Each structure stands twice: as C-alpha cells, then as structure tokens.
Amino acid sequence: MSITQQYLLDTCRARQLGTPAPPAPGTHDARVVRELREYRRFWAVLAGRPARTRLWHALRRRPHGQARPSC
C-alpha cells in the first residue's frame, strides 16, 4: 500500500468516525528538518563543539577574493 492510499484510507475512516482528518503526507517535512538541525546543534553544544554548520565552515575556507572555478 502506498502512502497516498494509506492517507486516503485514514481520511475516509476519520470521516466515518467523526474525528479530524490526518495531515496530508509531506505537510510537516520542512518543520521536521528544522527541528532536526536544531537538535543536532543543541547536542553539539553539550558535547563542547561549535554549533556552526558545515556550510559556514566551507564558506570560511574560501578566501574572499578568490574567483569561482569556471566550467
């Protein structure tokens, strides 16, 4: 059974029972990713590591005056 079929089944069952419908698949994906990032930062601080992201470190390594490589 696919996720869409399961969602439709759950929606139909909720309608029959008079309960609120479940959220559509993918509704809270961005929120989950944000919370995961904050969770990892929190544990990094507790472990004594800087709570900076890998992107920040990659940008810091590149000198400001250096041109981007051409393709």
C-alpha positions as CSV (number, residue, x, y, z in Angstrom):
1,M,0.0,0.0,0.0
2,S,1.4,3.4,-1.0
3,I,1.5,6.4,1.3
4,T,-1.2,8.1,-0.7
5,Q,-3.5,5.0,-0.4
6,Q,-2.9,4.9,3.3
7,Y,-3.7,8.6,3.6
8,L,-7.0,8.2,1.7
9,L,-8.0,5.2,3.8
10,D,-7.2,7.1,7.1
11,T,-9.2,10.1,5.8
12,C,-12.2,8.0,4.9
13,R,-12.0,6.3,8.3
14,A,-11.7,9.6,10.1
15,R,-14.7,11.0,8.3
16,Q,-16.8,7.9,9.2
17,L,-15.8,8.2,12.9
18,G,-16.3,12.0,13.0
19,T,-12.7,12.6,14.0
20,P,-10.4,15.2,12.4
21,A,-8.6,14.2,9.2
22,P,-4.9,13.4,9.4
23,P,-2.4,15.8,7.8
24,A,-1.5,15.2,4.2
25,P,1.8,13.4,3.5
26,G,4.7,15.9,3.4
27,T,2.9,18.7,5.2
28,H,5.4,19.0,8.1
29,D,8.6,18.0,6.3
30,A,10.3,21.4,6.5
31,R,9.4,21.7,10.2
32,V,10.9,18.3,10.9
33,V,14.2,19.2,9.0
34,R,14.4,22.4,11.0
35,E,13.9,20.7,14.3
36,L,16.5,18.0,13.4
37,R,19.0,20.7,12.7
38,E,18.3,22.5,16.0
39,Y,18.5,19.1,17.8
40,R,22.0,18.4,16.3
41,R,23.2,22.0,17.2
42,F,22.0,21.5,20.8
43,W,23.9,18.2,21.2
44,A,27.0,19.8,19.6
45,V,27.0,22.5,22.2
46,L,26.6,20.0,25.0
47,A,29.5,18.0,23.6
48,G,31.7,21.1,23.6
49,R,31.8,21.5,19.8
50,P,30.9,24.7,18.0
51,A,27.2,24.8,16.9
52,R,28.1,26.1,13.4
53,T,27.0,24.4,10.2
54,R,29.2,22.7,7.6
55,L,28.2,25.3,5.0
56,W,29.5,28.0,7.3
57,H,32.9,26.2,7.5
58,A,33.0,25.6,3.8
59,L,32.4,29.3,3.1
60,R,35.1,30.4,5.7
61,R,37.7,28.2,4.0
62,R,37.3,30.0,0.6
63,P,39.2,33.3,0.6
64,H,37.0,36.3,-0.2
65,G,38.9,37.5,-3.3
66,Q,39.1,34.1,-4.9
67,A,37.1,33.7,-8.1
68,R,34.8,30.7,-8.6
69,P,36.1,27.9,-10.8
70,S,34.8,28.0,-14.4
71,C,33.3,25.0,-16.0
